[in-house]
Amino acid sequence: MSDIINARVTFRNSPIHILEKFTFKDIDSAYESFRNHSGLKELVILQTCNRVEIFGSTNNLDVSKIKKTWASLAGLEEVAFDNNFEIVDDTAVCEHLLRLTTGLDSMVVGEEQILGQIRDAVGIAKEMKMSGEYLNTLFDKAVKIGTRVRNSTGINKGTISVGSMAVKLAEENIDDLKSKKILLIGTGEAATLVAKSLQKRGYSFYVTSRTMERSQAFAETVGGKPINFEEIIRAFSNYDVLFVATVAPYFLVTFDRIKEAMERKSGMMILDLSNPRTVDEKVATIRGIKMMNLDQIAEMVDKNMRYRSNQKNNAEKIISEEIQVLEAQMRRLEVEPVVKEIFKDIDTRRTKELEKALRMLGETDASKVKIIDDLTKAVVEGIISTPMNNLRKASEQADADLLKAASKLFDYKNKD
Ligand SMILES: NC(=O)c1ccc[n+]([C@@H]2O[C@H](COP(=O)([O-])OP(=O)(O)OC[C@H]3O[C@@H](n4cnc5c(N)ncnc54)[C@H](OP(=O)(O)O)[C@@H]3O)[C@@H](O)[C@H]2O)c1
């Protein structure tokens, strides 16, 4: 029998600067290592700016192997997992995944991005040939339920994105923001959220990315004036507000560059939406700098969303009902190989006996052969269908004893 597990480090237990230490730098090699060393049969890795999670199926859960594999991929000591790592199995996995797909576990409750991130994660797991029948079914059902809960509760309506909160914070902290020079560094998904909000509120801004083509394409679709990357990196003093949202693996906005820029101006606000951060936190100590990172921006989002508690309660209620349905569907997967094998075995015997009888009768007339064939099929199905359906029901109701007894009676050997 397979257990489904979920191991995770998320923003709920770990601030962003700790969380970033647990990320997998290279997803392909993470899949390879888990495949070879963790004892997991199936695996889906979900990594976003707020969480690093693995979902797995296994016949033989060994938590220490999972931690060891993860620790060696992230370059951490196992002790680092003590206060940050959570691992759950079975019902708790279904519940957690439904909280993810409905957006209840997101920093911004109800936000839509997580659904796309989950679909992408499953797509990669399929490409890596690491997700199979269990996880594909689990994620497929959970995404469908999540979408339904979002639509029926309206939890996804009127959410404040991290991007629009960042713009709101700039408005609150800077007098006459319209007269200031705003720069957006990054042209990805998070930068798009910022750009859309700036556009909506009527702010003009510059946008930059490592390649000018990318900045130009971004400007054409979501707005902003494209500007050369090298130029801005050397001249931050030209700007009053920086929104930074990149996946650069080092500090793009360094202490020295901002220190130098601040010799020529009195104030600047920097909002770093990146995780890992792309603005050196020491920058916050420079006189005249107001700085906010993703943790602080997300906290403000959370405060703003408190009024949504009604929708949250409704979504929680639906989830608690749906967990049972999802669990029953997952349990049914346990019994299907047994049922399939029994049907196959019985049909082989039926065909063998049928051929023997036809030989003895010397019967070759196709219409008569068909009548006898149909007769044997009807007899077999009449006898076997009810116990097999009862076996399926027993499995949905977690009746492991009956499943064991049936496997023994029909001489079924688990192939795993
Ligand atoms: N997506 C979200 O909803 C969301 C929400 C909150 C926070 N965040 C955080 O925001 C950051 C960006 O996420 P994303 O989803 O927008 O990622 P993304 O769509 O993959 O975009 C990544 C951006 O980073 C730039 N970049 C990559 N490597 C770089 C480097 N070495 N130097 C400079 N720029 C580099 C890319 O520009 P090029 O064209 O030059 O490659 C691109 O503009 C991440 O740290 C993420 O954790 C994302």
The ligand as a Gaussian input file, in Angstrom:
#p B3LYP/6-31G(d) Opt

LIG

0 1
 N        5.491000      35.418000      -9.141000
 C        4.951000      35.898000      -8.057000
 O        3.748000      35.932000      -7.895000
 C        5.808000      36.445000      -6.947000
 C        5.196000      37.028000      -5.824000
 C        6.002000      37.545000      -4.807000
 C        7.374000      37.500000      -4.935000
 N        7.955000      36.914000      -6.016000
 C        9.437000      36.914000      -6.112000
 O        9.787000      37.830000      -7.127000
 C       10.984000      37.392000      -7.776000
 C       10.724000      37.285000      -9.266000
 O        9.767000      36.244000      -9.446000
 P        8.982000      36.076000     -10.816000
 O        7.890000      35.102000     -10.546000
 O        8.644000      37.409000     -11.368000
 O       10.129000      35.376000     -11.689000
 P       10.233000      35.290000     -13.279000
 O        8.889000      35.473000     -13.877000
 O       11.014000      34.065000     -13.553000
 O       11.131000      36.562000     -13.677000
 C       12.458000      36.618000     -13.244000
 C       13.057000      37.972000     -13.551000
 O       14.376000      38.001000     -12.990000
 C       15.291000      38.457000     -13.983000
 N       16.602000      37.865000     -13.750000
 C       16.915000      36.553000     -13.708000
 N       18.212000      36.384000     -13.422000
 C       18.743000      37.647000     -13.314000
 C       20.044000      38.138000     -13.025000
 N       21.066000      37.310000     -12.810000
 N       20.222000      39.484000     -12.973000
 C       19.177000      40.299000     -13.182000
 N       17.928000      39.890000     -13.445000
 C       17.717000      38.584000     -13.506000
 C       14.651000      38.008000     -15.298000
 O       15.105000      38.858000     -16.299000
 P       15.854000      38.373000     -17.615000
 O       14.960000      38.735000     -18.737000
 O       17.059000      39.193000     -17.608000
 O       16.111000      36.894000     -17.479000
 C       13.181000      38.277000     -15.015000
 O       12.873000      39.616000     -15.222000
 C       11.352000      36.066000      -7.178000
 O       12.375000      36.278000      -6.239000
 C       10.083000      35.608000      -6.499000
 O       10.398000      34.833000      -5.378000
 C        7.205000      36.403000      -7.039000

